[in-house]
């Protein structure tokens, strides 16, 4: 992926989609912690993609104290603005990511998390997408 050629907005969109695909693959392979962390990256790139667009950013209710470079603030702004319905518990997901970054989680029941991430990504406009439009996966990737 040539990010310079794509530009920041399209590169963030591509990364979000690549991380969705990679995160789900890792989860299905039993690499639960790695899958959770990859889905977290997907969510961050998805929110970044949304706010990088001048047209979409104009629709947001951003307060003076909001920092759109901070993922928690960005999520709150997206909920406040009605882009996201707020049903996804971002604080709980953030805690899960923190735990997954330091621990293996072989018994974690991940399908509900995948459903929640899919819902957020759909609300953002990241999903659905045609996986054939993505670069092929590198089999050497973890």
C-alpha positions as CSV (number, residue, x, y, z in Angstrom):
1,X,0.0,0.0,0.0
2,X,1.4,3.3,-1.0
3,X,0.1,5.8,1.5
4,X,1.6,8.8,-0.3
5,X,-0.3,7.8,-3.5
6,X,-3.5,7.3,-1.5
7,X,-3.4,10.3,0.6
8,X,-4.1,10.5,4.4
9,X,-7.9,9.9,4.2
10,X,-7.8,7.0,1.8
11,X,-4.8,5.5,3.5
12,X,-6.7,5.5,6.8
13,X,-9.7,3.9,5.2
14,X,-7.5,1.2,3.6
15,X,-5.8,0.5,6.9
16,X,-9.1,0.3,8.8
17,X,-10.3,-2.3,6.3
18,X,-7.0,-4.2,6.2
19,X,-7.0,-4.4,10.0
20,X,-10.7,-5.5,10.1
21,X,-9.7,-8.4,7.8
22,X,-6.5,-9.2,9.7
23,X,-8.1,-9.0,13.1
24,X,-10.9,-11.3,12.2
25,X,-8.3,-13.7,10.7
26,X,-6.2,-13.7,13.8
27,X,-9.2,-14.3,16.0
28,X,-10.3,-17.3,13.8
29,X,-6.7,-18.7,14.1
30,X,-6.9,-18.6,17.9
31,X,-4.6,-15.6,18.2
32,X,-7.1,-13.8,20.4
33,X,-5.0,-11.1,21.9
34,X,-3.4,-10.2,18.6
35,X,-6.9,-10.2,17.0
36,X,-8.3,-7.8,19.6
37,X,-5.3,-5.5,19.2
38,X,-5.7,-5.5,15.4
39,X,-9.4,-4.7,15.7
40,X,-8.5,-1.8,18.0
41,X,-6.2,-0.5,15.3
42,X,-9.0,-0.9,12.8
43,X,-11.3,1.2,15.0
44,X,-8.7,3.9,15.4
45,X,-8.0,4.1,11.7
46,X,-11.8,4.1,11.0
47,X,-12.4,7.0,13.4
48,X,-9.4,8.8,11.9
49,X,-10.7,8.3,8.4
50,X,-14.1,9.8,9.4
51,X,-12.6,13.0,10.9
52,X,-10.0,13.5,8.2
53,X,-12.8,14.5,5.7
54,X,-13.6,18.2,5.8
55,X,-17.2,17.4,4.7
56,X,-17.7,14.8,7.5
57,X,-15.9,16.9,10.1
58,X,-18.2,19.8,9.4
59,X,-21.2,17.7,10.6
60,X,-19.5,17.0,14.0
61,X,-20.4,18.6,17.3
62,X,-16.8,19.3,18.5
63,X,-16.4,21.2,21.7
64,X,-13.4,23.4,22.5
65,X,-11.9,20.9,24.9
66,X,-12.2,18.0,22.4
67,X,-9.0,16.6,21.0
68,X,-9.7,14.7,17.8
69,X,-6.2,13.2,18.0
70,X,-7.4,11.4,21.2
71,X,-9.3,8.2,20.5
72,X,-11.6,8.6,23.5
73,X,-12.5,12.2,22.6
74,X,-13.0,11.2,19.0
75,X,-15.4,8.4,20.0
76,X,-17.3,10.7,22.3
77,X,-17.6,13.4,19.5
78,X,-18.9,10.8,17.1
79,X,-21.5,9.6,19.5
80,X,-22.5,13.2,20.5
81,X,-22.8,14.0,16.8
82,X,-25.1,11.1,16.1
83,X,-22.6,9.3,13.8
84,X,-22.4,6.4,16.2
85,X,-25.4,5.2,18.3
86,X,-23.3,4.9,21.5
87,X,-24.2,1.2,22.2
88,X,-20.5,0.2,21.8
89,X,-18.8,0.4,25.2
90,X,-15.6,2.2,24.2
91,X,-14.3,2.3,27.8
92,X,-14.7,-1.4,28.3
93,X,-13.1,-2.1,24.9
94,X,-10.2,0.1,25.8
95,X,-9.8,-1.9,29.1
96,X,-9.9,-5.1,27.1
97,X,-7.3,-3.9,24.7
98,X,-5.0,-2.9,27.7
99,X,-5.5,-6.4,29.1
100,X,-4.9,-8.1,25.7
101,X,-1.7,-6.2,25.2
102,X,-0.2,-7.9,28.2
103,X,-2.0,-11.3,28.3
104,X,-3.0,-14.2,26.1
105,X,-6.7,-14.8,26.2
106,X,-7.4,-18.3,24.7
107,X,-10.8,-18.6,26.3
108,X,-12.2,-15.2,25.4
109,X,-15.6,-15.3,23.6
110,X,-14.8,-13.0,20.8
111,X,-17.9,-13.2,18.5
112,X,-19.9,-10.6,20.4
113,X,-16.9,-8.2,20.2
114,X,-16.7,-8.8,16.4
115,X,-20.4,-8.0,16.1
116,X,-19.9,-4.8,18.0
117,X,-16.9,-3.7,16.0
118,X,-18.8,-4.5,12.8
119,X,-21.7,-2.3,13.9
120,X,-19.4,0.6,14.7
121,X,-17.6,0.2,11.3
122,X,-20.9,0.1,9.5
123,X,-22.1,3.3,11.2
124,X,-18.8,5.0,10.3
125,X,-19.2,3.9,6.6
126,X,-16.2,1.7,6.6
127,X,-18.2,-1.5,6.2
128,X,-19.4,-3.3,4.1
129,X,-16.6,-3.4,1.7
130,X,-15.4,-5.8,-1.1
131,X,-12.4,-7.6,0.2
132,X,-11.3,-8.2,-3.4
133,X,-10.5,-4.5,-3.5
134,X,-7.9,-4.9,-0.8
135,X,-4.3,-5.8,-1.4
136,X,-3.7,-9.6,-0.9
137,X,-2.7,-10.7,2.5
138,X,0.9,-11.5,3.1
139,X,1.1,-15.1,4.3
140,X,4.2,-14.2,6.4
141,X,2.0,-11.7,8.5
142,X,1.6,-12.9,12.0
